[in-house]
């Protein structure tokens, strides 16, 4: 008999929901949501990237990323600057630079708690296997 609670889809969705809820709870005092945090981390790694480049880096759909960026801009977390022509680069504001280290600490602590029961080798193997599954699924 098919046991849906023992499928990758079910278990990964459950884990994603639990992690997202904890991250949301941890980031709320900073005034950030998980999707906003993810965008800020990516922007901080390559300031000046365009919205299209961010969409590609995140592997998400353009409309959702556009909404997230609009919210971040309206709340003073990022600014857009012309790169010539119609192209605009994304840059962190001072507010984002000040809050991002604490937000990253919160995310790292949640990740450590989630993986605490695994050995270092098991953690590395799990993350490698999940990356491989994601890559393979994208190509299928």
C-alpha positions as CSV (number, residue, x, y, z in Angstrom):
1,X,0.0,0.0,0.0
2,X,1.2,3.5,-0.9
3,X,2.3,5.3,2.3
4,X,2.3,9.0,1.4
5,X,3.8,10.0,4.7
6,X,7.0,8.1,3.7
7,X,7.5,9.9,0.5
8,X,10.2,12.5,-0.3
9,X,7.6,15.1,-1.2
10,X,5.6,14.7,2.0
11,X,8.7,14.6,4.3
12,X,10.5,17.5,2.5
13,X,7.3,19.6,2.6
14,X,6.9,18.9,6.4
15,X,10.5,19.8,7.1
16,X,10.4,22.9,4.9
17,X,7.3,24.1,6.7
18,X,8.8,23.5,10.1
19,X,12.1,25.3,9.2
20,X,10.3,28.2,7.5
21,X,8.1,28.7,10.6
22,X,11.1,28.8,12.9
23,X,13.0,31.1,10.6
24,X,9.9,33.4,10.4
25,X,9.7,33.4,14.2
26,X,13.4,34.2,14.5
27,X,13.4,37.0,11.9
28,X,10.2,38.7,13.0
29,X,11.9,40.9,15.6
30,X,14.2,42.2,12.9
31,X,11.2,43.0,10.6
32,X,12.1,40.4,8.0
33,X,10.4,37.4,6.4
34,X,12.3,34.3,5.2
35,X,12.0,35.2,1.5
36,X,13.3,38.7,2.2
37,X,16.2,37.3,4.2
38,X,17.1,35.0,1.3
39,X,17.0,37.8,-1.2
40,X,19.2,40.0,1.1
41,X,21.8,37.3,1.6
42,X,22.0,36.8,-2.2
43,X,22.3,40.5,-2.9
44,X,25.0,40.9,-0.2
45,X,27.0,38.2,-2.0
46,X,27.0,40.2,-5.3
47,X,25.8,43.8,-4.8
48,X,24.9,45.5,-8.1
49,X,23.3,42.4,-9.6
50,X,20.1,42.9,-11.6
51,X,16.7,41.6,-10.7
52,X,17.0,39.0,-13.5
53,X,20.3,37.8,-12.1
54,X,18.8,37.5,-8.7
55,X,15.9,35.4,-10.1
56,X,18.5,33.1,-11.7
57,X,20.5,32.8,-8.5
58,X,17.5,32.0,-6.5
59,X,15.9,29.7,-9.0
60,X,12.5,31.3,-8.4
61,X,9.9,32.9,-10.6
62,X,10.2,36.5,-11.6
63,X,6.9,37.8,-10.3
64,X,7.5,36.5,-6.7
65,X,11.0,37.9,-6.7
66,X,9.7,41.3,-8.0
67,X,7.2,41.5,-5.1
68,X,9.8,40.6,-2.6
69,X,12.2,43.3,-3.9
70,X,9.4,45.9,-4.0
71,X,8.7,45.2,-0.4
72,X,12.3,45.3,0.6
73,X,12.7,48.6,-1.3
74,X,9.6,50.1,0.3
75,X,10.8,49.2,3.8
76,X,14.3,50.6,3.2
77,X,16.3,47.4,3.1
78,X,17.5,47.8,-0.5
79,X,17.9,50.4,-3.2
80,X,18.0,50.2,-7.0
81,X,20.6,52.2,-8.9
82,X,20.9,52.6,-12.6
83,X,23.6,50.6,-14.3
84,X,23.1,52.4,-17.6
85,X,20.2,52.0,-20.0
86,X,17.2,50.3,-18.4
87,X,19.3,48.0,-16.2
88,X,19.2,48.6,-12.4
89,X,21.5,47.1,-9.8
90,X,20.3,46.0,-6.4
91,X,22.2,47.3,-3.4
92,X,21.8,46.9,0.4
93,X,21.1,49.9,2.5
94,X,22.8,50.7,5.8
95,X,19.7,49.2,7.6
96,X,20.2,45.9,5.8
97,X,24.0,45.8,6.4
98,X,23.3,46.3,10.1
99,X,20.7,43.6,10.4
100,X,22.0,41.0,8.1
101,X,24.7,39.5,10.5
102,X,22.1,38.9,13.2
103,X,19.7,37.5,10.7
104,X,22.4,35.1,9.4
105,X,23.1,34.0,13.0
106,X,19.4,33.2,13.5
107,X,19.3,31.2,10.3
108,X,22.5,29.3,11.2
109,X,21.2,28.4,14.7
110,X,18.0,27.0,13.2
111,X,20.0,25.0,10.7
112,X,22.3,23.7,13.4
113,X,19.3,22.6,15.6
114,X,17.7,20.9,12.6
115,X,20.9,18.9,11.9
116,X,22.0,18.4,15.5
117,X,21.1,14.7,15.7
118,X,23.3,13.9,12.7
119,X,27.1,13.4,12.7
120,X,29.2,15.8,10.7
121,X,29.6,13.1,8.0
122,X,25.8,12.4,7.9
123,X,25.1,16.2,7.7
124,X,27.5,16.6,4.8
125,X,26.1,13.5,3.0
126,X,22.5,14.6,3.5
127,X,23.1,18.1,2.1
128,X,25.1,16.7,-0.8
129,X,22.3,14.2,-1.6
130,X,19.6,16.9,-1.4
131,X,21.6,19.1,-3.7
132,X,22.0,16.2,-6.2
133,X,18.2,15.4,-6.0
134,X,17.3,19.1,-6.6
135,X,19.7,19.3,-9.6
136,X,18.5,16.1,-11.1
137,X,14.8,17.1,-10.7
138,X,15.4,20.5,-12.3
139,X,17.0,18.8,-15.3
140,X,14.2,16.2,-15.7
